[in-house]
Amino acid sequence: MQEKLIDSQILDKKQERTEKRLGQIFGLTIGVVAILAGSATVVLNSSIAGEVAGGFIGSSGVIGLVSVFVLGRREQKSAQLESSDIEDEVGSI
């Protein structure tokens, strides 16, 4: 049973790494597309409205990614704190 438990824990860690890597790749793709779309909007529209729209498109994509990254880190830290508290309670029993 211990061997099966260890194997399942290893599989879980591998899946977590794969999910994190995919999240990073998709985040990079979204960020690059947002910046390129904003830049293209600014270059193709020489008016002030085009520049504002391009700035909004590029910055909103990047700001959205940064906020998701920061919130994800906060949730991850709180989950780690909860799991360490549970381990402490189980260890004291």
Contacts in CASP RR format, 6 or more apart in sequence:
PFRMAT RR
TARGET T0000
AUTHOR 0000-0000-0000
METHOD contacts of the structure
MODEL  1
MQEKLIDSQILDKKQERTEKRLGQIFGLTIGVVAILAGSATVVLNSSIAG
EVAGGFIGSSGVIGLVSVFVLGRREQKSAQLESSDIEDEVGSI
27 65 0 8 1.000
30 61 0 8 1.000
30 65 0 8 1.000
31 61 0 8 1.000
31 62 0 8 1.000
31 65 0 8 1.000
34 57 0 8 1.000
34 58 0 8 1.000
34 60 0 8 1.000
34 61 0 8 1.000
34 62 0 8 1.000
34 65 0 8 1.000
35 58 0 8 1.000
35 62 0 8 1.000
37 54 0 8 1.000
37 57 0 8 1.000
37 58 0 8 1.000
38 53 0 8 1.000
38 54 0 8 1.000
38 55 0 8 1.000
38 57 0 8 1.000
38 58 0 8 1.000
39 54 0 8 1.000
39 58 0 8 1.000
41 50 0 8 1.000
41 53 0 8 1.000
41 54 0 8 1.000
41 55 0 8 1.000
41 57 0 8 1.000
42 50 0 8 1.000
42 51 0 8 1.000
42 54 0 8 1.000
42 55 0 8 1.000
45 51 0 8 1.000
45 53 0 8 1.000
45 54 0 8 1.000
END
